[in-house]
Each structure stands twice: as C-alpha cells, then as structure tokens.
Amino acid sequence: MLKSITTLLAGVAFTVNAIAQEPVWDGNTIILESQKVSDGIYAVIPSDASEKAGSGYPIATSGGFVIGENSVLVIESMINERLAEQMISLVKAETDKPIKYLVNTSYHGDHSYGNYVFPSSVSIIQHESAKDYVDNYFEQDTAFMISNFGEGRGIEDVIPKTGDILVPKNGSISIDLGGKTVDIDDFGFAQTGGDLFVSVKGENILWTGNPVVSTKPALPWLLDGHLLETLATMKYVYGAINESTLVIPGHGPITNRSAIKWHIDYLTALKNKVEKAIARGLSLEETVEKVQLPKYQGYALHGWVHSGLNVPAAYKELSSSKVK
C-alpha cells in the first residue's frame, strides 16, 4: 500500500491542476448536523449534503456517533479543528457520557486530521495501514491537501495523531460501549487498502467511509488502483446488507444500498470497456478518450475522477493481468 501511496503523491502536480478547475468544499464554512437514526445512534452530515448530492457536487465528510450506557464512540474526526469541535459539540448536545473511542475509516485527512482535537483519554481506532501511512507520509499528505483545499483552512495547524487500537488487514474488532456493541471491519481493499466499515450489532446501519463516496451520480475513486479487488469488496458489502439498511457514505446524506449498487455498476462498466479497449490494442491515451461512459457523467468531478484516475488505473491493472 505504501508504495502505491508514494506513486500517488508523486502525481500531486497533476491532481492539483485538475482539481483547481473543479468545485471543492471549505472546512471553514461547513456546518455539521446530527441526524438520529436509531436510539443512541446518530449520523453526522454536512448541512448542504442533500442539496449538493443530487447535483453531483463534492460534499464534506460525513460521520456519526454511537452512545452506549457507559461511553460514546465517534466516527471520523474531520479535516480541521473547527469541524472536530463541531463533532464534539454535537455529541455533548445529546449526552454527558464521555467520548471513549474515535474511529477513522481511512487515513485521509478529511476523516482523520481532527484526531489531535480530541482529549488524550480518547482511544483512536485505525486500520494498521492508516497508521503506517500517517507515520511515514504526514508532511507530504498535508502538502497535498493544502494544495487541493487551499491555504488557511486549518490544515496547517494539524498535529499528527495516530491509532491506539489497530485493525489488522482483513481483520475486525468489536467495541462494547455498554448496551451497544460497535463492529469495525476491514472487508477487503475498497479504496486505500486500509478502509474500515462501521456498524452496530442488532441495528441495520452501516458507515462505509470513502468506498461509497455518496449517492448517484458520485463515482468511486481508484486512488490506489486495485479495480478488481475494489469491485469484489463492494459486491461483498452489497450482499451483506439489505434494502432496509441505512448507509452513511463517506461524503453525503444518509442513503441505502442503491448507492453501493451504483458504485458497483460503474466499476463493472469501467472494467468491461477498458478490457475491450485493451483487447483492441488501444493505448492508454486512446482508451481514456474512448471510454467515456455517458451514463456516469453527472458527477462534478467526473473529468478528474473518471478520466484522470479511474480509466488509467483500470488500464494499468487490466493490461498487467492480460500479460500474466
């Protein structure tokens, strides 16, 4: 994973130039809202999420918290101190029980930079790969994020703070809050190789983090490649839940498993089209030009995510598979 991240960071210049032409969200202006989804269980969603989702515009990070009889578990610490403090305030508005655990669903800064804002008594739960990444690439990562999101948005102030409790590759842990047990699972490669899915025993609720970006027309990001593994993981997650499951995506309003199906359908179409292009002997540049997938062009970041990231990643992986 770390090798692939190094490759990603080497491509920062391309990313910055691409995103500079695209709409981004500002952590200095976002307002977070809590939405009760069950007794003691809350999703935390940006106030403009529903409005932006339908238009395919980028949305700030979604998260949540679970209140047990003894303590609270928070999902995502957000991108800066301002939003981390909002998350803490939303918890305090519902309970005086202490926050004891904080889950980062990935190493991405908009999910984990706010860790340092939480009290030292809070145990941070991360995937072991997320901790490895932050320990080795924190300075490069913050430079990448400042270039993308802009200066003066709190990223410069971030102090790295990594996991106390680590989930191993393909592993899972359960946290007992008293009357509520939270399951935290690595179901397989889904975007970063260190993505965590969060659920509550006895409840039909799932936090997906970035593997499910948002509702249609948002698209998955193959930042580290691994199209085939990502597709397999998404199919597994889709099959493990049902039509009534409440899904809290990485960046969007509460949805259901139709959002996962949308991601699966896109990845399947991408795979099929790129395989055909390779079979015809097309170059990468020709494949990027040829594989347009008009059905999936409603996402505001389509040009960067689909043409700039996903098609090249799929081409590289599927070409390599063909050689083997």
N, C-alpha and C positions, 0 to 999 in steps of 0.2 A: 504493500500500500504506500509506504513512504517514498518508494521510487517513483510511483505514479504521481504522487503529490509534487515531487520535485519537478517533474515534467510539466505539471500544471502551472506551477509558479514561474517556470521559465517562459511560459506563454502569457504572462501578465500583460505585456505591452499590447498584444492582440486583443485581449479581453477588455482592457481599459478603453481602447479605441472603439471597440464595438459597443460597449455599454454606454459610452459617452453620448451616443446618439439615441439611447433608449431611456424611458422614464424609470426613475428609481425612487424609493421611499426614503424619508428623512426621519431618523431616530429622534430628532429634536422636536418633531411636531406630532408624532404618532400618539394617539390616546388608546390605551388598552381598556377593554371591558371584560368583566367576568360574566359568564352565562352558566347558570345552574343546569346540569344535565342529568343529575340524579342526587339522591340525598348525600350531602357532603362531597359532591364531585362537581368540579367547575372547569369549563373551558375558558381560556383567556384569549380573546380575539381582538385584533385591531378594530376600532370603531368603524372604519371605512371598508372593512373586508367584503361585506356583501355587495356593496356598490361597485367596488373595483373588480370583484371576481367575474362577474358576468361580462365585463368588457375586456377581460384578459390582461388587466394591468397588474404590475408587481405589487405585492401586499407584504406588510411587515410580518414578523414571526408570530405564529400562534403557539399557545402552550396551555397550561392549566395547573390545577392543584387538587389534591385529594386530602380530605380532613378525616382522620381517624379519631378514635376515643382518646388516644394519647398524644398524637403529634400529626404534623402535616408534611406531605411530600409535594414539592413543586416540580413542574415540568417546564424546562427552559428558563434561562436567566436573562435572555435578551441581549441586545447588541451594545448597550451602554448603561451607565449608572442611572440615567433618567428612567429608562424603561424597566430596569431591575427594581428600582424603588417603587415604580407603579405596581409591579407584580407583588412585591411585599405588602404594599398598601391594600391591594385587593384581597389578599389573604387575611390581613388584620381586620378588614371590614366584615368578614364572615366568622372569624373565630379568634379567641385569645390563646389558643393552643400553639405551641412553638413549632416553627418550621424545623424539622429534623433532617430532611433529605431533599436534595436537589438533583434532578436528572437532566443531563444534556443528551439529547437524542443524536447529536453528532458533534464533531469538533468545530463546525462552522461558527464563526464569531457572532453571528446574529442569534445563535442559540446558546452561546457559552461565555461570551465576553463579560457578562454581568456577574459571573461567579464571585468575583472579589468583593462585590457589594454585600453579599450575604454574610451573616455572622460566622465566626470561626467555629461555632458549635454545630453548624450545618455540615452534614456529610455529603460530598458531591459524588454522584454516581455517573460514571462514564464507561464507554467501551475502552478496552485496553489500547486499541489502535488510536482512539481520540487522544488519550493521554500521551502516547508516543509522539503523535503529530505535534501537539502543542509544545511539548518539551523540546522538540527539535526545530520547529519552524515558526515559532511565535512571531518573531520580528518580521519575517517575510510575509506572514499571513496578515498582520496588521497593516503593513505597507500595501498589500494587495487590496485590503478592504477600504483603506483610506482613499486609494486611487479610484475605487469603484463608487464609494458612497460620498466622498468629498471630505475635506478637512473641517474641523470644528464641530464634528458630530459625536464627540465623546470617545471616539476610538483611540485617540492619542493618549487618553488617561487610563486605559485598561491595564490592569496588572494581571499577569497570567496566574491562574489558579486551577489546578487540575484535580483529577479524581482521587477520592479516598477509598471508594469501593469501585472495583473494576469488573466489568462483564467481559469474559473471555470470548474469543472467536467462536461463533455458533453456540454460545452459552446463554444462560438465563439466570436471573436471581429474583427472589420474592422478598418484599419488604412488608413487615407487619406493622401497621400503624395503630393497631387496636381496633378490632371490629371491621377493619378493611385491610385487604392484602393487595399490594400492587405488584404486578408481574412486569418484568423488564426483560425483553428478549432480543437477541440477535438472530433473525430468521434467515440470514444469508446476505450476500452482497446486494445492496439496494441503491446506493449512490456513492458512499465513501469507503465501504469496507468496514465501517465501524458504526453503522446505524442501529439505533435502538427503537423498538416498538414498545409502547407502554399501554397496559390495560389493568383493569381492576377485577379481581375474582368475583364472579357472580353478577357482573354488570356487562352490558353489551356495548362497550365503549372502547375505542382504540385511538391512541395518539400515534401517528405514523412518522412524524418528523418529515424531512425533505423528500424521501422516496415518493410520497404523494404530495406534490407541490401545493396544489389547490384543486378547485373544481374545473371542469371544462370551461374554457379552452386552454388552460395551463398545461405545459408539457414537462415531462421528466427531463432532468439534466444529467447527461452521461459525463460528468466532470472527470471521472477516473476511468471512463470506458466501461468494460465488462457488460456489454449489452445482453449477452445470453444469460449470465448469472442474474442480472437485474430483472430480466423478464421472468426467469424461473422463480425468483423470490416474490415478485408481485403476484404471480399466479398462485403461489402458496398462500400468501396473505389473503388474497381474494377468496380462496376456497375455505379458509379457516374461519371466516366470519359469515354473516348472513345479511339479508336485505334490511333487517331492522337495526343493524349495528350503526351506532353513531361514530363517525370518523372525523377526528380533528386532524387536518392536514398540517404540513409544515408552515404554510403561508396562506391561510384562507379561512372562510367561515366553516362552521360545522356542516358536514355533508354525510354521505353514506357510501356504500361500496361501489356505487356507479362511478365515483371519481377514480377509484382504483382500476375499474374496467376501462375507463377512458385512457389511462396511462398504459395499460396492457395492450389495448388495441393500437395505440400509436407505436409502441415499441415493436409490435408484431408487423405492422405495415412497414416500418423502417427496416426491419430485418429482411423482409421479403423483397422490397425494392432494391436494397443495396446488394443483396445476393444476386439478383438478376443483373444488376449493373456490372458486378464483378465477373459473372459468367459471360457477359458480352465483351469483356476485356476493356471496360472503360477505366480511365484514370481516376484518381481522387477528384480532381477538378471537374472532370466531366460528370462524375457521379453526384457531386454537390449540385451541379447545375441541373441534372436530370431528375434527382429525387426531391420533388417539391412537396408532395402530399398536401394538395389544396384543402382537404378536409380539416387539416390541423393548423391552419394559418391564422387563426383568430387570436393567438397569444401575442401580446405586445412585444415580447422578447423573442418572437419566432425566428427572426433573422439570425440572431446570435446563437440561440439555443439549438435550433434545428440545423441550420446550415453551417454555423461556426463550430459547434461542439458535437452534436449527435451524429450527423452523417459522417464526418471524419473519423469519429471514434468507432462507429459501426464498420466503416470501410477497413480500418486498420485491423480490427479483430477478425472480421469475416474473411479478409484476404489471408491472414495468418492461418486461420482454420483450414482454408482451402489448400494451402501449401502443405500442411501436415497430412 
